[in-house]
Amino acid sequence: MAQVKKYHLPPTRLIPNSPHPVLHYQGLLSEPRVREPQQIRSALDANGWEAQWIFRYGATQQSHYHSRVHEAMAVLSGTATIRFGAADTTTTNTNTNAVAHETEPGGVEVQAAPGDVFVVPAGVAHKTFNAAPRADFALLSPGDGRGIPDDGAAGDALADVRLSGFTMMGAYPKDGGAWDFAVGGVADAADFEAPWAVPRPARDPFLGASLDGIVGQWKETVPSEGKS
């Protein structure tokens, strides 16, 4: 069993974040065989999660969060830094790497490596930067980034994906609805009840019913009582 790390991220002036911790399963998929996209997709499907994209990340990206859905991200190749829990305070230049003064105070920076898995609660900001090897941002999986076609040939299509640079597969609960891209703001942080009320999925994307995953680590919350 991989080491499970937890990052508790309180609300900031610009980001609602979540009473649930970000879960980091370090090296869970370290064996190349279990890190194959087809294998990951099958594991997610068995636990009620849907793989929707494989992105290759550029030098940096805009800090953002998903206001209505939880997210799982599995690192397939490369390395990067992911900052959780803080908004950008200036417009991000995606052709350069982020520097400290571009983000608000708070948050945590985590090093991501092949085989790592992150389970990110709705409302928690995240931003990937310092991606290596350097490459241009691109959608590598079939589809539009909001679902991988399931036409009987999807497995073959994933087998044909050529990984380069820093890549991750993203997934969402099957009954969770569509993901959005919120960048934060004073009004967004004040509207914390919506992301905090997103139901906990019945099973963890990779650990299923294990108490090491969201089943045991994410407690049910009452949004109106959660923020002082």
Residue, then its C-alpha position, 0 to 999 in steps of 0.5 A: m500500500a502506498q503512503v497516504k498523505k493528507y493536506h488540510l486546506p482552510p478557506t482563503r480570501l479568494i478560494p473556498n477550499s474544503p473541509h475534506p483534505v486533499l489525499h496524496y497516494q504517493g507511488l500508488l501506481s509506481e509499477p509501469r504495468v498498473r500505470e498503463p492508461q487502460q489499466i487505470r481507466s478500468a480501475l476507476d470504472a470499477n469504483g464508479w469514477e470516469a476517466q475523462w482526459i489525459f493532458r500533457y502539461g506545459a510550463t504552468q497553468q492558471s490556478h483553478y478549482h472545480s465548484r461542483v465535482h471532486e477530481a482524481m488525478a493520476v501522474l503517468s509520466g514526468t515530474a512537476t510541482i502542484r500547488f494546492g489551496a491558493a489562487d493566482t493574484t496575477t494573470t498567469n503567463t503559461n509560457t513561464n513558470a510561476v513565481a511566489h508573488e503570483t499567488e495569494p498566501g496559503g496553500v501547499e506545494v507538493q512534488a508529483a512523480p510518476g505513479d502518484v495519485f491525488v484526490v482533490p475535493a470540490g472547491v480546492a484550488h490547484k495549479t501545476f508548474n515546473a513541469a518536466p520534461r518541458a513540452d507544450f500543453a496538449l490533450l493526448s486522449p481521444g475526445d474533448g477532455r470531458g470524456i473518453p469515447d466508449d465505442g468499443a475501441a477506446g482501450d485501443a485508442l488509449a494504448d496508442v497514446r504516446l506519453s511525453g513530458f508531464t502527463m496526468m489522467g483525470a477522472y470524476p465520479k460518474d454521477g458527479g456532473a460536469w467539471d467547471f474551471a473557477v479561478g477564484g475571487v472574493a465572491d467565490a470564496a464567500d460561496f463556500e457552501a456549494p462546493w462544500a455540499v458536494p456529496r462524498p462518492a461511495r467509493d474512492p477512485f483507487l482504494g474503493a471501500s478502504l478506510d485509507g481513502i475517501v471513505g474513511q478520510w472524508k467525513e460528512t460535513v454540514p456546510s453552514e457549520g463548517k466555516s467561521 
